[in-house]
């Protein structure tokens, strides 16, 4: 009897899991915009397959040969004494740092507003908590030697707008924020390689700042006044 009961319980579990709602709810497909369902937000760490996805332009069409640790490059220039051009392999020579931080889109809850407003109609799932792993950006910037006249940095990703009339998506981040010890250039999420849809191979992690500043596919950081 006990054996039959175990089999029945296993069947119920498998059936319930197979028929449960997906972990993500899609709003758009090009670019993909998808929010976490409630089931994905129950664990302390939001699972990667249930972590919300937000992109401003199409996901970069990386050639596999330009996506590897020796070929993907981030440039650091502008008001620095020592401009840098670093591959992912170079970055991984620095001490690795990990931390947990909540990522949330500033538009989370937009779909619940009355009257309705333009934009992706996020409900409550444009948020997630993960362990991020990479290098403290301050470690790299110490090598670049930022000039005292630099106050901000323009951060660019490898994504590009489809139409030439659409401006690229860039962010201006204060130098003071980039130098905080928990600001990372991350190549891991929940101890796994950063997926392309989540900004891999390299994403900027800015704890306590809204998600539009957590630049994906970081390729260029330019310091300016």
N, C-alpha and C positions, 0 to 999 in steps of 0.2 A: 504493500500500500504506500509506504513512504517513497519507494522508487517511482511509482506512478504519479504521486503528488509532485515530486520534483520535476518530472517530465512535463506535467501540466503547467507548473509555474514557469518553466523555461519557455514553453510554447506561448504562454500569455505575454511574457516579457518580449520575446522576439516579435510577436504579432503587433504588440503595442508600439515597439520601436519602429518597425517597418511602416506602420500606418500613421506615425506621428507627423506633425507638420514639419516642413523643412526648417532648417536652422536660419535661413535667410529669406527675406521677403524682397523681391526685386521691384524697383520702381521704374528704372530705365535699363536699357541694354547697351546703348552707345552714347556716351560711355556707361559702363555698368555702375548703377547706383543701387545698393541693396542694404537693408537694415537687419539687425539681429532680431530674431523672434525671442519671445520671453524665455523659452526653453534654453536658448544659448546663453542667456544672461544669468542663469541660476548658479553656475559654478563661480568660485573665486576668480579663476582665470577664464576669460571668454575663449572658447576653442577657436582655433584659426578658421576652421570651416564654417563657423558661425559668427565670425567677426565682421562687423559692418564694412562696406566698401564704398568709398567716395572718391571720385576722380573729377577733375575739372576739364580735362581733355582726354582724348583716346589714350589708352595704355601704350607706351612706346613699343614699337615693333623692333625689338632688339634682335640683331643678328646673333645667333648662338655664339659666334666667335668673339663678339664684343661684350658678352654678358659674363664672361669668366673672371676669376680672381686676378688674372694678369692683364686683362684687357679693359674692364670697366674702369673709367677714370673720373676722378673729381678734381677740379681745378680750384685753387685758392689764390686770388690775386687782388689787385686794386691797391689800397693803402696798406701795404705790408712790405717789410724789408726783404723778405725771402719768399717770393711766389712759389707755390707748390703745385705739383701735378702728381697725384697719388693714385695708384691702382688699389683695388680691394685687397690684394695681397699685401701691399705696403701698409694699409690701415690695420691689417690683422697682426702686424708686428708690434703694435702698441698694446699696452695692458688692456685686456678685455674687461668691460664693466657691465653689470646687469642691474636692472631695477624694475620694479613694478610701477606702472603709471596708467591712469585712466585717460583714454583718448575719446573725445566727444566732439561731434560736429556742432558748430555754433547754431545750426538750423534745427537741431534736435527738437521735436515737438511742433514743428511748423505745420504739419498736417492736422493738428488739433486746434489751430487758431481759428477764431471767428472774428471778422470775415476772413475768408481764405486769402492767402498771399502767394505771390509767384515764388517758384523754386520747388526743389524736390520735397514732396509732402511727407517728410519723416514723421513718424509717430513717436515712439519712445525708444527705438532701437538703434539710433545713430550714436552709439556709445559702447565702449568695451574696455575691459581691463586686461592687461597682458604683462608678461615679463619681456622686456626689451633688452637685447644684448648687442654690444658694439664697443665703440671707443668714445671716451669723453672728448668732446670737440675741443675743449680747452687744452688737452694734451697736444693736439695737432696745431692749434693756433699758436702755442708757445714756440713751435718750430718756424711758423710763418712770421712771427714777430710783428704784430699789428702796430701800425704807427699811432701815435697819440692823437692825431687829428681825425682818426676814424671813429665814427659814432654809430654807424649802422652797417649792415651787410645785406646785399641783394642776393637772395638764395634762389637758384633756378633748378628746375628738374629737367629730365630728358624728354618729357612729354611736350608735344607741340600742337597748336590748334589746327583743325582741319582746313579752315578758311583763312586766307591771308589778311582779311579784314578783322579777324578776332585777335585781340592781344594775347601774348603768352601769359601764363599764370606764374607770377613771381611774388615773393614776399620780402619785405624789408624788416629785418630783425635787429634790435639794438645789440651792440657789441656786449653790453653788460649781461644780456640774457644768454648769448652764445658762450660766454665764459663761465656760466654757472656750472658747478661740478656735475649736475645730473642732466645736462644737455648732451645728447649723444648723437653720433652717426651710427645707426644700428643696421646690422645685417641679420639679426635673429629676432624672432617673435616666438615666445613660449618655447625657447631652446631649439627651434627649428629655423632653417634658412628662410629669410624674409621672402614670401611669395611675390611674384611680379605684381599681382593685383593689389597688394598692400604696400607697394613702393620699393620692392626689391630690385636690385641687390642692396640699395642703400637708402635709408630713410632718416630724416631729421626727427629727433625725439625732443619735444619741449614740454616737460611736465608742467602742469598748472596753466598751460595756454591752450586755447581752442585749437581744434584739429586742422583748421585751414592753414595754420602755420607749420604743421608737421609735414614738411615738404617730402614728397615721394620722388624716387629716382634721382636723388641729389647729384648734380653734375657740375655745378659751378657756384662758388661763393665769392662775391666781389665786395671788398670793403670800401666804404666811401664816407664822406663827411655827413 
